[in-house]
Amino acid sequence: MTIIEKAANEFNISPDVLLKESLESYLKQKSSKIESEMFLISKKYGVKDIFEMEQKILEGSISENVGYDDFFLFDNLQAEKEKTENLLKEF
């Protein structure tokens, strides 16, 4: 008996329901963590999104040297957020 089967038996639900609910919970937590990280970057640079951050870098309001790593992190977080949200839509 696998751990999933044991847990499903313990909670009187099917293994499929347990897996589905576990995945949904994981994706919601992941989305929340991503949003928190994005918020910190937005707050740090006073921007709403990656496009505004890029504009401020191009204008020189944000130094490329200072904002470079955060810009790419913000961009990657946005992509992760979209993937996570798309998967959550399937529930």
N, C-alpha and C positions, 0 to 999 in steps of 0.2 A: 504494500500500500504506500503510495506516494504521500508527501507532505500535503499536497493539494487535496487529495482524497481524505486524509485524516482531518484536515481543517474543515472541509466541506461536511464531513460526518459530524464533527463537533458542533457546527453551527446549523445543522439540519438543512443544508442547501445543496444543490447539485454542484459538482466541480466546475461545470461550464459557467454557472451563475457566479460562483466565487471568482473565477478567472476574469470574467467580464467586469464585475464590480471592482476587483483589485486593479485592473488596468485603468478603468475610469478614474479611480481614486489617485493612482500614480500620475496620470496625465494632468489631472487638476492640480496636484501638488507641484508638478513640474512647471505648469503654466504660471502658477502663483510665484514660484521662485524666479522665473524668467522676468515676469512683470516687475518684481521687486528690484532685480538687477538693472533693468531698463530704467526704472524710476530714478535710481541713484545716479545713473549716468546723465539722464535728462536734467535732473536737479543740479548736478555738478556744473553743467555747461549752460543751463538756462534754455534748453531746447525742448520741443515737443516730440520730435521724431528724428530719424536718421537724415532725412532730407534737409531739415532745418540745421542740423549739425554740420552737414556737408556745406551748406550755404555759408555758415559762419566761418568755416575753415577757409573757403574760397575768398571770403571778404577779408580774412585776416583777424577776425574777432576772436577766433580760437587758433592758437599756434599749432601748426602741423606737428611740431616736435612733442608738444604736450598732449594733444588730442588724438594722435595717430592710433595708439593702442586701443583707446576707448572707442574710437570711431569704428574700428574693425570688430571689436567686441559687441558694440551696439548693433552693428549690421548682422553679425552672426546670431545674436539674441533675437533679433526681429525675424530672421529666417526660422529659428527654432520655435518661436511663438506661433508662426503661421502653420508649421507642420503639426504642432501640438493641437492647435485649434481645429485644424482640419480633421484630425483623428477624433477629437472630442465630438465633432458634429455627427459622427457615425453612431453615436450611442443613442 
